[in-house]
Amino acid sequence: MTADPATDRNEPTEQRTRSGVYLGCWRGIRFYLDYSWFIIAALVVYSLSTFLFPHLLPERSHGVYIAMGIAGALLFFLSIILHELGHSVVSQRCGIPVPSITLLFIGGVAELSREPDDPRSELKIAVAGPAVSLVLVGLFALLAVGLKPLGFTPAALVFGWLAQVNLALVIFNAIPGYPLDGGRVLRALLWMRNGKLREATYITSRIGIGFSMLLIFGGIFFIFAFGAWNGLIFIFIGIFLRNAAEGGYTHTVTREVLAGVSVAEVMTRAPLCIPAQLPLNLAVDDFFLTNHHVAYPVVEEEGRCLGLLRLEHLQTIPRERWPYTSAAELVASAGGAALTIGSDACAADTLRTLLTPGQGRLGVLDAEGKLVGILTRHDLLHYIRIQSELNAGS
């Protein structure tokens, strides 16, 4: 699976904020292992070593079955990595960087830095992953057939299972619901036919949501009707797909509404500003306690903005030092200068920045570094909502 364009952040920040285990970097792609993988992997190893392999290969020790289960789980994990690398390498060849891949046991998410420029690129990226999986199906099937006559029956059974499960992955991903590969193929074909990415995304995301609900209710049914706890896998997959489908459509709408819109068109003008030389105790009394914001621009007399002073910055200075520390000094030591953006910056790219922790407000500067406004997450979301309603009514 491929996902919506990722936030462009530096590596240390992303490693701190992303949910999952950082595995490493290759070809400029950062790899993460989602925490849910451990739960699903444990369920799969238990199922293979307790039910499937003892049934196919009776009268072996429990240790052999556990080893077969772990080997099967890890090789399937490798299959998912190769599947996502198929998407990612083709994406890079289409000129679209892939900042990161998040790996789950039921699949992975290759995060594109931006949407494909045309439906043909979208189609190429979408089919690349299943193409890799089909190659793996053939490879594992050959290994299963070739190893069995040589007496390596446990290995042959593991590779036979891998061939089947990779084929199942291809069939599962062929479902024409976003964000599954089949959904992205359908989106590319619809986009190619009518030239409307938003409409194509809406159709495929609705299919994806419907399929996800089928998985969730199916998993609940299996658990309560048959006591089959592996129904939890279907529930986890369904929840993930539903969130991804809803997020994919929201992202497409956002990109369409904010296309060509600059920060200056959306920002709030004439915001409250803290004078650079104002002591922190007065800044707290006159701004933070009087108004309802958690960050204020700190501005010199000539209008040059030094950055944003956030509420949490105050926690780094002992209260007894507040009367002797100016707002400018704290902004400089706390890195508040990074919480600014140019007035000509792209609004869509800035929204991704505003959605990261600690960056819900940004000072907007002109070419000379003077403050011209403040941009908040609410400003952009309000603009998107108004424009979407106006377009819907037209």
Salt bridges, closest charged atoms under 4 A:
ASP8 OD2 - ARG352 NH2 3.20
GLU14 OE2 - ARG18 NH2 2.19
GLU14 OE1 - ARG30 NH2 2.65
GLU111 OE2 - ARG18 NH1 2.73
GLU115 OE1 - ARG187 NH2 3.20
ASP117 OD1 - ARG114 NH1 2.65
GLU122 OE1 - ARG184 NH2 3.27
GLU122 OE2 - ARG187 NH2 2.85
ASP181 OD2 - HIS83 NE2 3.05
ASP181 OD1 - HIS87 NE2 3.09
GLU246 OE2 - ARG242 NH2 3.10
GLU256 OE2 - ARG198 NH1 3.03
GLU300 OE1 - ARG304 NE 3.16
GLU312 OE2 - ARG310 NE 2.58
ASP349 OD1 - ARG255 NH1 3.37
ASP349 OD1 - ARG352 NH1 3.31
GLU368 OE1 - LYS370 NZ 4.00
GLU389 OE2 - ARG385 NH1 3.39
